């Protein structure tokens, strides 16, 4: 019995350098796949992302500012033959704001109709987004006298799950970040 175990150990020791390299590459490959899934590998396709955003259609309720903050709501509607997604923040309220998402060539863009009367424009930062965290960067604005005026400058949509969503939109005045409008939402069924 001992001699059989010894031969098995001896046979394990006979792995060639190529065999060891294969095992090492296989193990490192598995670790790399696990790490990229855990960290959310960066880089997204704008059209595929837009198709995923359209799945947000419906009414979402939750809180504003922080997870235990005041109640709030956001709604999404796909319209114009599926070419735009309309986001309504504080729907039906005096302070309602609207954002429109659509494709512009190869870019997924967002135009936000801000409560202060300016309209910041952003595009999806494909290189720094993941399938669960979509980052949008400022590209300009209409009705903004200068970038020194208060405006929504950048933000992200975090797809926490099929029925959970977090939004974070940074408000800037010039180069200074003044705060973040954050929403913690669940799909209303």
N, C-alpha and C positions, 0 to 999 in steps of 0.2 A: 504494500500500500504506500509506504513512504517513498519507494523508488519511483512509483507512478507519479506522485505529487512532485518529486524532484525533477522528473522529465518534463512535466508540464511547466514548471518554473523555468527550466532550461530552455524550453521552446519559446517561452515569452521573451527570454533574453536574446533570442535569435532574430528579432525584428530587424529588418534592414534599416538603413538610414532613410531610404525612401518611404518605408512603411511608417517609421516614426514621424517623418515630415507630414505624411498624409493624415495621421492621427492628430498631430498638432494643428494643422490647417483646419481640419474638421472641427476640433474643439474651439479654436479661436473664431471660426465662422459662426458657430452657434452662439458664442458669447457676443459677437458683434451684432447678430440679429436680435438677440434679447435686449442689448443696450439700445439699439435704434428704436425698437418698439417701446421701450420704457421711456426714452427721452423724447420720442415723437420726432422722427427724422424730418429735417427741414426740407422745404421745397414742395410746392403744390402746383397743380395745373389749374389755371383760372377758370376754364370752362367747367371742369369737373367740380370745382369748388362752388361755382354758381349753381349748378344742379343740386348740390347738397344744401345750399342756403335756401333754395326754394322749398325744401322739405320743412322749413320753419313755419310755413303758412299756418295761421291759426292765432289763438289768443294765449298770451303768456302772462302769468301773475307772479308776484313775488315782492321783493323789497328794493329800495333805492339807497344808495350811499354805502350801506354795509349789510351783511347778512341778517342782522337783527334790526335793520333800519325801517323807515316808514314804508307802508304798502305802496306798490306801484304796478303798472301794467305796460306791456308792449304787445303790439299786434303786427302780424305779417300777412301780406296778401300778394299773390302772384297775379299779374294782369298783363295786358297788351300782348296777347297770344304767347304768354310765357317768356316774354323778353325782358320784363322788369319785375323786381321784388320791391314792394313798398313796405317800409318799416314805420310804424306810428308809435312814438313814445308819449306816454300820458294820453292815450287815445280819448278823444272827446272832451278833454279839459282845456281851459283857457291857455295853458302852457304847452299844448300839444306841439310836438315837433315831428317832422317827416324826413325820412331818408329814402333815397331811391338807389337801388343797386341794379347794375346792368353791365353787359359786355360792351366795351368800346374797342373794337378790333380784337387784339389778343389780351386786353387788360380787363380785369373785373374792377369796376369803379363804383364809388359811393358818393352821392351828392347829398349833403345834409342841409336841410332848411332850418337853420338855427333860430331860436326864439329872439335873438337880438337883431334879426333881419339880414344877417349875412349867410352866404351859402358855401361853406367849405367843401372842397372836392378832394377826394382821396382815391388811391388805388391800392389794390391788394399787393402787399409786399410778398411776392411769391417765394423769394429766396429765404425769407425769415419766418414764413408761416409753416404750420404743420396741418394735418388734416383735422386736428382738434383745436388749434389756436390760430385764428386768422388775423393777421396784422395788417392794418391799413395805414398808409402814410400820406401826408399832406402833399397835394400837387398844385394847389392854388385855391382861389375863391372868387366868387362874384359878390358885389356889393360890400366889399371889404376895403375900406379906405387905405389901410396899410396893415401889414402883419402885426403891427403894434396893437391893433384893435383886438378885443377879446373874441376868441373863436375856438371851435373844436378843431384840434390840430392833428390828432392821430388817435388810434385806438385799436381795440381788438375784440373779437367775438370768440368766446371759449365755448365749444360744444362739449359740455360736461357729460352728456348722455343723450339718449334719444328724447328724453323729456325734461332735460335740465340745460340751462343756458346762462352764461354770464357775459355781460357787456362791460367794457371799460373804455370810456372816451375821454381823453385828456384835453383840458381846456387851457389854452395859452394866451398870454398877453405879451406880445413881442417874443423874446426868447425864453421867457419865464413861464414855467408850468404853474398855473394857478390852482389846479385841482383836477379831480377825475370824477366824472359822472359814471357811477358804477351801478349795475343792476344784477340781481340774483333771481333768476326766474325759473318757473316750472310751467310746463304746458298744461293749460286748462282743458280738461276733457269733458 
